Amino acid sequence: MSDIGKRYGAYNASDQVSLTDRQSEIILLIAKGMPNRLIAKRLGLSVHIIDAHCKHIYLKFNTPSRVTASVRASQNQLLPVI
């Protein structure tokens, strides 16, 4: 199994994932296609803080990808319907 497979276990869409308010704010901006640098500027935080939040979001959704994290947030109804 790859390192990613060991670190990120299987994801079950029926598993309810909860995000902090800040993580919810960040995943919404990720889903809108914003890079971490712009998210940091918009929220008045450092890029390092945004990177840390993203890592926690990815771990909660068991994914190394911001695209997959966005999809899984949508599946968990954590993103507003557009």
Beta strands, then each sheet from edge to edge (+ up, - down):
end
